[in-house]
Amino acid sequence: MKSLGTTFLRREAGIVVMIVLFCLVVGAVKPQFLTLNSLRIIFLLVPLIMIGAMGQMLVIVARHVDLSIGSILGLTAMASGMMFRFHPEIWWQLGFALSIGSGALLGLFNGLLITLFRLPAIIVTLGTLNLYRGITFIMSDAKQIDRQYVPTALKEMSQDSPIFGIPWIIFMSFGIATLTYWFSMHTRIGREVFALGSNPTAAPLRGINVSKVTLTVFTISGALSGLAGIMYASRWGFVNPSNTGNGFEFQVIAAVVIGGVSINGGLGTALGTVLGVLLLGCVAAALPLLGIPGTTQNAIYGAVILVALLIDRLVRKQGQRQNVARAAA
Amino acid sequence: MLKRNLLKSLIGVVSVVALTTVAFAADPVKIVYIGKNTGNPYFDSITGGFKDACKSLGCDFEFVAPATAEATSQIPFIEAQVQRGVKVIGIAPNSPDALNQVFDAARAKGILVLTVNGDITKNESHRDATILPTNFDIVGHDQVEMVGSLIGYEGEIAILSATTEAPDQNKWIVGMKETLAKDPKYAKMKLVATVYGDDQPEKSTTEMEALLSNFPNLKGVIAPTTVGIAAAAQVVQGRKIADKVHVTGLGLPSEMRPFIKDGTVKAFQLWSPYNEGWLAVHFAKGVLDGKVKNEVGGKFDVPNLGTITINPGNSINTQSALTTFDAKNIDEYKF
């Protein structure tokens, strides 16, 4: 058990080293990268991805995947956006309840399709990725919710707070990460997610209700995507039926996998995922600062993801070998 | 036609009788506008012009658009509209050359093909005419003048564009660079960077933040794209530096209104997308009715817009220069 603990830590330490090295290299070229202001830029860039990544981490640990999160983000943001537009008299905080609630329902629907019909999650969520995006178009009549309709108080959550002026959405994203840590490590159902992911055949034999666990992880993923949806409206001040949440799933899955969550299920931590999100945030903020031309940024961003995965894989192999050696000794 | 109507009345289906009576009165001309992609607020305004003009001239209008603005995504939409029997296809082309064949096929069936709000540069022979909001050759110059007037014609400026391959954007950027290099009026203005936000708010924001970090003396930013200018304005608003860095460019009044109201942005420019649709329908109906000749130098009257001239390349502009929006006039515009 002790060696297992050290492998976990080793993986997370590996990402920390990558982040520090990356920041130092960028900082050597552009000293302004190592300032509080950069930190603010990065932390304002990642909250949505971090919240989406917490749900995705649980889904992937359970040996599934949720490709529909970007469309859930878009649909739930649009639902609140339309409420703001057509019923401006309603208490704006209800947008949170509406987005999170509808997100949970959409996630539950994913989970039901998967458990009832025994369909692979990758296919089901590929379908609902298009279905939910389509519904967003239908319900909004393909019309954007403009800045003037989004409540100012909601937009201010992304700009300020009484606590050192650190925007609320940053606290919220780290709060969700902490909750996810607690859920995954200290609740019965949280541990069952790991048990299911590490051995789906053995899990039911050990008395784990597989359907319940599956429904739970997809509902959580949907609800968190809904939270990311209302936060999108806060952060960017508008909701667009086609852009909002488009490609979100790729950013999130990349961050989760860089964060050391095994795509084969059963392995992953909230801390690692947070670090994976931060590494991607650093890269996204650094590329334009380094003056890398727009034409090459995509390629570099993709290459950085692959390099991070390779380093992680090497570190892990090294760790396993040492563990085996220690066990043999 | 009459024979068929008689036959159908004989069958005695009431609804069919009603339908044919309408068909008898006047077969309304079917006009379609195919946008770049759905959910783009810019096209709502163009579509509004199409709709109103069709209402006043008595034609049947439909707007369709693919989900994504890919080069080939409009092809099935064009084919479906040809099948439906439209007389006029207005389109904002997603590619300068991928649509040539399908345009040719439509025109072979007698359909009038108009590119509206964007042209198929170097492939002009595959469409009948193009309707552009303004003369795109002078947009670059006008934007430099705009930012110059805001910063007192002195200091560092940067451009925040959309994607690296967007043809209109690149044309305007070339125009900006030429203006800065040649016109002595702008000799004290220095273009320090051109960056691309890919028309995504996230990317546009990080690019704008990087501009501010890399060029602490930056005085002006031109963002000739609606997503970019809003993102740049949001960064300036968040950092509370509107007195130091002037953001301008091309934006939609509906998206920029809050930034104008709180003083984050002093002024920006655009044309009236609404008038493009309005003009397109009047032109198309005139050509179909034989009242307007689609030839260079030809003139025709459009209500509210006055006399319009067909320029070389069968290119028609709705206005001669960009409209500037500021705190004084922004509330007059409803798009």
Contacts between the chains, C-beta under 8 A, distances in Angstrom:
chain1	res1	chain2	res2	distance
A	30	B	213	7.6
A	30	B	214	7.5
A	32	B	213	4.7
A	32	B	214	7.6
A	33	B	213	7.9
A	37	B	213	7.0
A	38	B	213	7.4
A	41	B	206	7.0
A	41	B	209	4.9
A	45	B	202	6.9
A	45	B	205	7.8
A	45	B	206	6.6
A	133	B	67	7.7
A	137	B	38	6.0
A	137	B	39	6.5
A	137	B	67	7.7
A	140	B	39	7.5
A	142	B	38	4.3
A	142	B	39	4.7
A	142	B	65	7.8
A	143	B	39	7.5
A	143	B	41	7.1
A	143	B	44	6.4
A	144	B	39	6.4
A	144	B	40	7.8
A	144	B	41	4.3
A	146	B	41	7.0
A	146	B	254	5.1
A	146	B	255	5.8
A	147	B	230	7.2
A	147	B	255	5.9
A	147	B	257	7.6
A	147	B	258	5.3
A	148	B	254	7.4
A	148	B	257	5.9
A	148	B	258	5.8
A	159	B	238	5.5
A	236	B	201	4.6
A	236	B	202	8.0
A	236	B	234	7.6
A	237	B	230	7.9
A	237	B	234	6.6
A	238	B	230	7.7
A	238	B	255	7.1
A	240	B	39	5.7
A	240	B	41	7.6
A	241	B	38	7.0
A	241	B	39	3.7
A	242	B	37	6.1
A	242	B	38	6.2
A	242	B	39	3.8
A	242	B	40	7.3
A	242	B	67	6.7
A	242	B	68	7.5
A	243	B	39	7.3
A	243	B	200	7.0
A	243	B	201	7.7
A	284	B	202	7.8
A	284	B	206	5.9
A	285	B	206	5.7
A	285	B	209	7.4
A	285	B	210	7.7
A	287	B	206	7.9
A	288	B	195	6.4
A	288	B	206	5.3
A	288	B	207	4.7
A	288	B	209	7.6
A	288	B	210	3.6
A	288	B	211	8.0
A	289	B	210	4.4
A	289	B	213	5.9
A	289	B	214	6.5
A	291	B	193	7.4
A	291	B	210	7.9
A	291	B	214	6.7
A	293	B	164	7.8
A	294	B	163	7.6
A	294	B	164	4.7
A	294	B	195	6.4
A	294	B	196	3.2
A	294	B	198	7.4
A	295	B	164	4.9
